[in-house]
Amino acid sequence: MMNLRLLFSGFLILWTTNNVIGQNNLEPHKDSLENIVEKYYDLNIKVFQADSKREDIDKVFELFTEDFTYIHPQYGGVYSRKDLYDGYVRNQENGGYTGEEADVKIINKIIGLNAVSVQRSYVLKKDGKLEDGNPQMTHFEFQNGKIYRITEYW
């Protein structure tokens, strides 16, 4: 009877310790990472429209950490959060967003620990028709449920 009690007590201690450790794991669930990426693309499509507002840009940047960086080796390297924000605003003010990008088509994605890699293409409006743009690769990294870094590989 004593051995059974000790065995049960040991099991109970291990079980509660495992639950406490599991509760301290603040890593976001893979589904939530996928949802953040989808929200990022949905918000960007809204920004890319000719009638977008500064508030639309602000909504995109709510998804980012304060120390967010955007990396695009093909187009100049590393951009801070402020650099990227200023670029969005400048494009909007200069009429750079025309609505050519009608949607984003996710072709493939790999979801890992605090990271999502996406192969995607924009659905483009050309001559009154919709067509898929060239496939492109983007890698998202996350911290505390927000986008920490975006690296473009196209």
N, CA, C and O of each residue as an XYZ file, in Angstrom:
616
protein
N       0.826     -1.196      0.000
C       0.000      0.000      0.000
C       0.868      1.257      0.000
O       0.558      2.225     -0.694
N       1.958      1.246      0.779
C       2.863      2.379      0.845
C       3.549      2.596     -0.501
O       3.719      3.735     -0.936
N       3.946      1.499     -1.165
C       4.593      1.615     -2.470
C       3.629      2.195     -3.504
O       4.031      2.979     -4.364
N       2.378      1.812     -3.418
C       1.378      2.332     -4.342
C       1.198      3.833     -4.135
O       1.073      4.589     -5.098
N       1.185      4.260     -2.858
C       1.073      5.676     -2.557
C       2.287      6.458     -3.062
O       2.132      7.541     -3.627
N       3.481      5.925     -2.866
C       4.697      6.565     -3.357
C       4.696      6.643     -4.883
O       5.066      7.665     -5.462
N       4.284      5.568     -5.518
C       4.219      5.536     -6.973
C       3.221      6.589     -7.480
O       3.512      7.328     -8.421
N       2.055      6.644     -6.852
C       1.039      7.620     -7.239
C       1.531      9.042     -6.996
O       1.330      9.920     -7.836
N       2.183      9.279     -5.836
C       2.702     10.606     -5.519
C       3.769     11.022     -6.527
O       3.784     12.167     -6.978
N       4.653     10.106     -6.878
C       5.694     10.397     -7.878
C       5.078     10.733     -9.230
O       5.501     11.679     -9.894
N       4.081      9.959     -9.634
C       3.398     10.219    -10.900
C       2.738     11.592    -10.869
O       2.823     12.342    -11.842
N       2.082     11.926     -9.762
C       1.399     13.202     -9.625
C       2.390     14.372     -9.702
O       2.102     15.385    -10.338
N       3.534     14.236     -9.067
C       4.552     15.289     -9.102
C       5.069     15.473    -10.528
O       5.181     16.602    -11.006
N       5.384     14.376    -11.205
C       5.871     14.473    -12.590
C       4.814     15.085    -13.506
O       5.129     15.910    -14.363
N       3.583     14.685    -13.324
C       2.502     15.182    -14.180
C       2.295     16.685    -13.989
O       2.173     17.417    -14.972
N       2.254     17.152    -12.750
C       2.039     18.577    -12.510
C       3.259     19.397    -12.933
O       3.105     20.509    -13.440
N       4.474     18.863    -12.732
C       5.678     19.567    -13.178
C       5.650     19.722    -14.692
O       5.961     20.797    -15.206
N       5.290     18.685    -15.403
C       5.208     18.740    -16.868
C       4.175     19.765    -17.314
O       4.413     20.500    -18.273
N       3.030     19.828    -16.635
C       2.003     20.812    -16.987
C       2.477     22.235    -16.737
O       2.212     23.124    -17.546
N       3.173     22.465    -15.633
C       3.668     23.797    -15.319
C       4.700     24.217    -16.359
O       4.651     25.347    -16.845
N       5.628     23.337    -16.708
C       6.634     23.644    -17.722
C       5.954     23.919    -19.050
O       6.330     24.860    -19.749
N       4.974     23.130    -19.410
C       4.248     23.331    -20.657
C       3.517     24.660    -20.689
O       3.405     25.274    -21.750
N       3.018     25.116    -19.551
C       2.310     26.389    -19.501
C       3.262     27.565    -19.643
O       2.857     28.638    -20.091
N       4.528     27.378    -19.265
C       5.502     28.454    -19.383
C       6.040     28.589    -20.799
O       6.718     29.569    -21.107
N       5.755     27.637    -21.654
C       6.204     27.707    -23.033
C       5.347     28.734    -23.762
O       4.174     28.487    -24.040
N       5.936     29.882    -24.069
C       5.188     30.979    -24.671
C       5.288     30.995    -26.185
O       4.908     31.982    -26.816
N       5.789     29.927    -26.780
C       5.896     29.860    -28.227
C       4.501     29.821    -28.831
O       3.645     29.070    -28.365
N       4.264     30.623    -29.863
C       2.949     30.609    -30.496
C       2.709     29.298    -31.235
O       3.646     28.663    -31.719
N       1.490     28.917    -31.311
C       1.102     27.716    -32.023
C       1.294     27.923    -33.516
O       1.120     29.035    -34.016
N       1.648     26.872    -34.227
C       1.912     26.976    -35.661
C       0.741     27.595    -36.415
O       0.952     28.362    -37.355
N      -0.491     27.275    -36.019
C      -1.660     27.852    -36.686
C      -1.675     29.365    -36.553
O      -2.049     30.068    -37.491
N      -1.268     29.872    -35.388
C      -1.289     31.328    -35.205
C      -0.216     31.992    -36.066
O      -0.428     33.098    -36.562
N       0.926     31.342    -36.251
C       1.950     31.898    -37.145
C       1.425     31.980    -38.568
O       1.618     32.979    -39.260
N       0.768     30.934    -38.985
C       0.188     30.908    -40.330
C      -0.855     32.017    -40.485
O      -0.919     32.670    -41.526
N      -1.663     32.225    -39.460
C      -2.678     33.280    -39.496
C      -2.059     34.670    -39.575
O      -2.590     35.547    -40.258
N      -0.941     34.879    -38.882
C      -0.270     36.180    -38.924
C       0.259     36.440    -40.332
O       0.142     37.555    -40.841
N       0.840     35.424    -40.962
C       1.349     35.585    -42.329
C       0.198     35.910    -43.278
O       0.324     36.797    -44.123
N      -0.913     35.206    -43.147
C      -2.066     35.488    -44.006
C      -2.589     36.909    -43.774
O      -2.948     37.605    -44.724
N      -2.629     37.329    -42.520
C      -3.083     38.691    -42.207
C      -2.113     39.709    -42.805
O      -2.539     40.734    -43.337
N      -0.812     39.429    -42.720
C       0.196     40.313    -43.309
C      -0.082     40.509    -44.801
O      -0.093     41.639    -45.288
N      -0.303     39.423    -45.516
C      -0.561     39.545    -46.953
C      -1.893     40.241    -47.236
O      -1.979     41.065    -48.147
N      -2.922     39.917    -46.469
C      -4.227     40.581    -46.667
C      -4.106     42.092    -46.462
O      -4.647     42.872    -47.245
N      -3.404     42.498    -45.417
C      -3.242     43.923    -45.139
C      -2.392     44.606    -46.210
O      -2.665     45.745    -46.588
N      -1.364     43.913    -46.698
C      -0.541     44.489    -47.760
C      -1.343     44.698    -49.038
O      -1.186     45.719    -49.707
N      -2.197     43.743    -49.383
C      -3.029     43.920    -50.583
C      -3.888     45.170    -50.438
O      -4.084     45.907    -51.405
N      -4.398     45.409    -49.241
C      -5.193     46.612    -49.012
C      -4.342     47.873    -49.194
O      -4.803     48.852    -49.782
N      -3.100     47.851    -48.689
C      -2.194     48.991    -48.846
C      -1.877     49.226    -50.321
O      -1.766     50.372    -50.755
N      -1.732     48.156    -51.087
C      -1.321     48.273    -52.494
C      -2.411     48.841    -53.401
O      -2.169     49.062    -54.587
N      -3.598     49.078    -52.864
C      -4.680     49.638    -53.668
C      -4.521     51.152    -53.777
O      -3.982     51.789    -52.871
N      -4.981     51.717    -54.863
C      -4.815     53.150    -55.143
C      -5.481     54.031    -54.086
O      -5.047     55.160    -53.858
N      -6.525     53.526    -53.447
C      -7.253     54.334    -52.466
C      -6.852     54.029    -51.020
O      -7.587     54.369    -50.092
N      -5.691     53.392    -50.819
C      -5.295     53.041    -49.453
C      -4.954     54.291    -48.649
O      -4.642     55.347    -49.200
N      -5.023     54.139    -47.353
C      -4.797     55.241    -46.407
C      -3.598     54.926    -45.518
O      -3.144     53.783    -45.458
N      -3.099     55.925    -44.842
C      -1.987     55.740    -43.896
C      -2.360     54.727    -42.820
O      -1.506     53.964    -42.367
N      -3.618     54.712    -42.407
C      -4.072     53.756    -41.385
C      -3.888     52.313    -41.857
O      -3.651     51.418    -41.046
N      -3.997     52.088    -43.166
C      -3.791     50.740    -43.707
C      -2.340     50.306    -43.508
O      -2.066     49.153    -43.177
N      -1.431     51.228    -43.709
C      -0.008     50.941    -43.471
C       0.214     50.672    -41.988
O       0.918     49.730    -41.623
N      -0.381     51.493    -41.139
C      -0.223     51.312    -39.690
C      -0.676     49.930    -39.245
O      -0.062     49.336    -38.358
N      -1.733     49.411    -39.844
C      -2.232     48.075    -39.479
C      -1.221     46.997    -39.828
O      -1.066     46.031    -39.080
N      -0.529     47.146    -40.953
C       0.529     46.185    -41.301
C       1.606     46.206    -40.230
O       2.061     45.154    -39.780
N       2.015     47.403    -39.819
C       3.136     47.534    -38.898
C       2.776     47.133    -37.461
O       3.671     46.952    -36.635
N       1.502     46.994    -37.157
C       1.100     46.459    -35.854
C       1.499     44.993    -35.712
O       1.588     44.482    -34.595
N       1.736     44.324    -36.815
C       2.127     42.912    -36.797
C       3.603     42.719    -36.470
O       4.032     41.590    -36.231
N       4.396     43.803    -36.454
C       5.843     43.731    -36.312
C       6.284     44.038    -34.889
O       5.629     44.789    -34.166
N       7.415     43.438    -34.499
C       8.055     43.802    -33.237
C       8.666     45.196    -33.400
O       8.804     45.691    -34.518
N       9.024     45.816    -32.294
C       9.634     47.144    -32.347
C      11.006     47.113    -33.034
O      11.405     48.091    -33.665
N      11.725     45.991    -32.911
C      13.053     45.895    -33.522
C      13.025     45.089    -34.828
O      14.023     44.478    -35.212
N      11.896     45.096    -35.486
C      11.688     44.402    -36.756
C      12.715     44.836    -37.809
O      13.100     46.003    -37.872
N      13.148     43.880    -38.629
C      13.987     44.192    -39.777
C      13.459     43.473    -41.017
O      12.897     42.381    -40.941
N      13.659     44.124    -42.149
C      13.266     43.592    -43.460
C      14.552     43.432    -44.254
O      15.322     44.381    -44.402
N      14.779     42.234    -44.761
C      16.011     41.949    -45.480
C      15.662     41.542    -46.903
O      14.866     40.631    -47.133
N      16.273     42.232    -47.843
C      16.071     41.913    -49.259
C      17.415     42.098    -49.964
O      17.706     43.184    -50.466
N      18.232     41.050    -50.006
C      19.571     41.174    -50.582
C      19.575     41.702    -52.024
O      20.490     42.427    -52.416
N      18.582     41.348    -52.792
C      18.516     41.780    -54.191
C      18.319     43.293    -54.322
O      18.774     43.906    -55.287
N      17.629     43.889    -53.330
C      17.289     45.311    -53.412
C      17.894     46.132    -52.285
O      17.225     47.010    -51.739
N      19.107     45.874    -51.934
C      19.789     46.793    -51.041
C      20.039     46.320    -49.633
O      20.638     47.058    -48.852
N      19.623     45.154    -49.275
C      20.027     44.641    -47.981
C      19.028     44.750    -46.867
O      17.901     44.271    -46.991
N      19.429     45.383    -45.758
C      18.672     45.364    -44.503
C      18.006     46.717    -44.265
O      18.633     47.769    -44.379
N      16.706     46.657    -43.930
C      15.934     47.866    -43.648
C      15.365     47.760    -42.241
O      14.838     46.717    -41.852
N      15.474     48.839    -41.486
C      14.865     48.879    -40.157
C      13.352     49.031    -40.311
O      12.837     49.263    -41.404
N      12.676     48.897    -39.204
C      11.219     49.111    -39.194
C      10.891     50.516    -39.716
O       9.978     50.682    -40.525
N      11.638     51.523    -39.251
C      11.398     52.906    -39.671
C      11.673     53.078    -41.167
O      10.897     53.725    -41.869
N      12.766     52.506    -41.651
C      13.087     52.599    -43.078
C      11.953     52.030    -43.925
O      11.533     52.634    -44.912
N      11.468     50.865    -43.524
C      10.413     50.214    -44.298
C       9.120     51.022    -44.228
O       8.437     51.196    -45.237
N       8.785     51.514    -43.037
C       7.576     52.325    -42.882
C       7.647     53.572    -43.769
O       6.698     53.904    -44.479
N       8.778     54.241    -43.710
C       8.948     55.441    -44.530
C       8.815     55.110    -46.016
O       8.271     55.903    -46.785
N       9.311     53.941    -46.418
C       9.186     53.520    -47.809
C       7.735     53.276    -48.210
O       7.319     53.666    -49.300
N       6.972     52.639    -47.343
C       5.540     52.433    -47.599
C       4.833     53.780    -47.774
O       4.074     53.978    -48.722
N       5.095     54.699    -46.843
C       4.438     56.009    -46.882
C       4.832     56.762    -48.155
O       3.983     57.356    -48.819
N       6.119     56.732    -48.487
C       6.596     57.422    -49.685
C       5.930     56.844    -50.949
O       5.496     57.592    -51.825
N       5.856     55.514    -51.033
C       5.192     54.887    -52.184
C       3.725     55.282    -52.259
O       3.199     55.544    -53.341
N       3.073     55.325    -51.117
C       1.661     55.696    -51.098
C       1.484     57.148    -51.541
O       0.620     57.447    -52.365
N       2.287     58.031    -51.005
C       2.176     59.457    -51.344
C       2.534     59.733    -52.809
O       1.991     60.656    -53.416
N       3.442     58.938    -53.374
C       3.876     59.127    -54.764
C       2.999     58.388    -55.774
O       3.291     58.395    -56.970
N       1.929     57.752    -55.300
C       1.046     57.033    -56.207
C       1.605     55.695    -56.676
O       1.187     55.161    -57.703
N       2.553     55.162    -55.911
C       3.171     53.889    -56.277
C       2.256     52.684    -56.102
O       2.515     51.617    -56.659
N       1.204     52.850    -55.339
C       0.245     51.768    -55.133
C      -0.945     52.015    -56.052
O      -1.723     52.947    -55.849
N      -1.069     51.168    -57.058
C      -2.066     51.384    -58.110
C      -3.184     50.356    -58.111
O      -4.164     50.499    -58.842
N      -3.041     49.325    -57.296
C      -4.053     48.273    -57.285
C      -3.751     47.153    -58.261
O      -4.586     46.275    -58.476
N      -2.555     47.175    -58.861
C      -2.186     46.093    -59.787
C      -2.200     44.747    -59.064
O      -2.610     43.736    -59.635
N      -1.751     44.735    -57.807
C      -1.777     43.501    -57.012
C      -3.178     43.313    -56.445
O      -3.594     44.025    -55.531
N      -3.895     42.343    -57.000
C      -5.281     42.114    -56.596
C      -5.384     41.143    -55.427
O      -6.333     41.209    -54.645
N      -4.416     40.246    -55.304
C      -4.466     39.220    -54.270
C      -3.088     38.580    -54.156
O      -2.184     38.872    -54.939
N      -2.947     37.704    -53.172
C      -1.740     36.913    -53.005
C      -2.154     35.444    -53.048
O      -3.102     35.035    -52.379
N      -1.446     34.677    -53.825
C      -1.699     33.249    -53.933
C      -0.548     32.516    -53.238
O       0.600     32.592    -53.674
N      -0.869     31.807    -52.154
C       0.130     31.022    -51.438
C       0.265     29.683    -52.170
O      -0.696     28.923    -52.283
N       1.461     29.415    -52.658
C       1.711     28.188    -53.413
C       2.154     27.073    -52.480
O       1.715     25.930    -52.607
N       3.028     27.416    -51.543
C       3.555     26.430    -50.610
C       4.021     27.157    -49.358
O       4.369     28.337    -49.411
N       4.027     26.453    -48.234
C       4.550     27.039    -46.997
C       5.112     25.944    -46.117
O       4.633     24.810    -46.110
N       6.126     26.309    -45.386
C       6.726     25.426    -44.384
C       6.681     26.184    -43.073
O       7.186     27.302    -42.972
N       6.072     25.571    -42.069
C       5.929     26.212    -40.765
C       6.845     25.499    -39.788
O       6.741     24.286    -39.603
N       7.739     26.247    -39.165
C       8.664     25.683    -38.192
C       8.561     26.399    -36.867
O       7.582     27.093    -36.593
N       9.571     26.224    -36.056
C       9.610     26.844    -34.737
C       9.851     28.341    -34.901
O      10.959     28.762    -35.231
N       8.828     29.132    -34.673
C       8.900     30.595    -34.786
C       9.327     31.072    -36.164
O       9.965     32.117    -36.288
N       8.983     30.319    -37.195
C       9.335     30.717    -38.555
C       8.346     30.116    -39.547
O       7.819     29.023    -39.343
N       8.109     30.858    -40.627
C       7.284     30.381    -41.730
C       7.975     30.808    -43.020
O       8.299     31.981    -43.204
N       8.195     29.843    -43.908
C       8.704     30.141    -45.243
C       7.565     29.949    -46.224
O       6.834     28.961    -46.159
N       7.419     30.902    -47.133
C       6.275     30.922    -48.039
C       6.765     31.053    -49.475
O       7.628     31.876    -49.780
N       6.204     30.235    -50.344
C       6.335     30.453    -51.781
C       4.989     31.010    -52.209
O       3.949     30.390    -51.986
N       5.019     32.189    -52.827
C       3.773     32.857    -53.174
C       3.942     33.635    -54.466
O       5.051     33.868    -54.946
N       2.803     34.025    -55.006
C       2.824     34.941    -56.147
C       1.682     35.922    -55.960
O       0.665     35.610    -55.339
N       1.868     37.107    -56.506
C       0.770     38.058    -56.515
C      -0.153     37.706    -57.665
O       0.292     37.257    -58.721
N      -1.429     37.911    -57.452
C      -2.411     37.833    -58.528
C      -2.524     39.262    -59.050
O      -2.927     40.172    -58.326
N      -2.163     39.440    -60.307
C      -2.039     40.777    -60.886
C      -3.186     41.095    -61.824
O      -3.677     40.227    -62.545
N      -3.614     42.372    -61.806
C      -4.601     42.863    -62.771
C      -3.833     43.408    -63.967
O      -3.095     44.386    -63.845
N      -4.011     42.769    -65.129
C      -3.342     43.233    -66.350
C      -4.325     43.182    -67.498
O      -4.895     42.136    -67.805
N      -4.511     44.319    -68.122
C      -5.414     44.422    -69.277
C      -6.810     43.897    -68.962
O      -7.432     43.228    -69.786
N      -7.296     44.207    -67.762
C      -8.640     43.801    -67.371
C      -8.764     42.341    -66.969
O      -9.866     41.871    -66.686
N      -7.657     41.619    -66.940
C      -7.672     40.196    -66.571
C      -6.786     39.974    -65.353
O      -5.881     40.757    -65.068
N      -7.069     38.887    -64.642
C      -6.224     38.496    -63.512
C      -5.264     37.409    -63.970
O      -5.645     36.470    -64.670
N      -4.003     37.559    -63.557
C      -3.017     36.527    -63.877
C      -2.037     36.405    -62.726
O      -1.781     37.365    -61.999
N      -1.494     35.203    -62.575
C      -0.522     34.964    -61.517
C       0.822     35.574    -61.890
O       1.299     35.409    -63.012
N       1.422     36.273    -60.949
C       2.768     36.794    -61.136
C       3.784     35.686    -60.923
O       3.418     34.528    -60.722
N       5.045     36.037    -60.968
C       6.117     35.063    -60.767
C       6.141     34.586    -59.320
O       5.920     35.379    -58.405
N       6.407     33.303    -59.103
C       6.538     32.801    -57.728
C       7.736     33.452    -57.039
O       8.784     33.667    -57.648
N       7.555     33.758    -55.766
C       8.601     34.380    -54.970
C       8.645     33.716    -53.600
O       7.652     33.148    -53.146
N       9.798     33.790    -52.947
C       9.974     33.156    -51.640
C      10.191     34.214    -50.572
O      10.975     35.146    -50.755
N       9.492     34.064    -49.458
C       9.625     34.961    -48.309
C       9.728     34.121    -47.043
O       9.008     33.136    -46.877
N      10.626     34.521    -46.157
C      10.817     33.830    -44.879
C      10.481     34.796    -43.741
O      11.035     35.892    -43.657
N       9.571     34.373    -42.875
C       9.134     35.167    -41.722
C       9.697     34.548    -40.454
O       9.659     33.330    -40.283
N      10.220     35.385    -39.563
C      10.646     34.936    -38.243
C       9.834     35.697    -37.195
O       9.498     36.866    -37.383
N       9.527     35.020    -36.094
C       8.619     35.565    -35.087
C       9.267     35.608    -33.711
O      10.106     34.773    -33.370
N       8.857     36.597    -32.933
C       9.173     36.676    -31.508
C       7.916     37.119    -30.786
O       7.308     38.126    -31.146
N       7.529     36.375    -29.775
C       6.363     36.711    -28.945
C       5.119     36.976    -29.779
O       4.361     37.901    -29.488
N       4.905     36.171    -30.812
C       3.684     36.264    -31.605
C       3.646     37.408    -32.604
O       2.594     37.684    -33.180
N       4.772     38.079    -32.821
C       4.835     39.159    -33.815
C       5.960     38.863    -34.803
O       6.877     38.094    -34.515
N       5.868     39.490    -35.966
C       6.898     39.296    -36.986
C       8.134     40.080    -36.579
O       8.080     41.293    -36.380
N       9.244     39.374    -36.458
C      10.511     39.953    -36.034
C      11.400     40.293    -37.239
O      12.112     41.298    -37.245
N      11.337     39.436    -38.246
C      12.181     39.639    -39.425
C      11.491     39.026    -40.633
O      10.897     37.950    -40.551
N      11.581     39.730    -41.758
C      11.145     39.207    -43.036
C      12.356     39.224    -43.952
O      13.027     40.247    -44.088
N      12.633     38.090    -44.578
C      13.704     38.008    -45.561
C      13.098     37.570    -46.878
O      12.446     36.530    -46.962
N      13.320     38.377    -47.908
C      12.813     38.092    -49.249
C      13.915     37.439    -50.065
O      15.057     37.899    -50.054
N      13.577     36.373    -50.770
C      14.530     35.673    -51.626
C      14.027     35.688    -53.070
O      13.720     34.640    -53.637
N      13.948     36.842    -53.641
C      13.574     36.968    -55.056
C      14.213     38.205    -55.633
O      14.030     38.501    -56.813
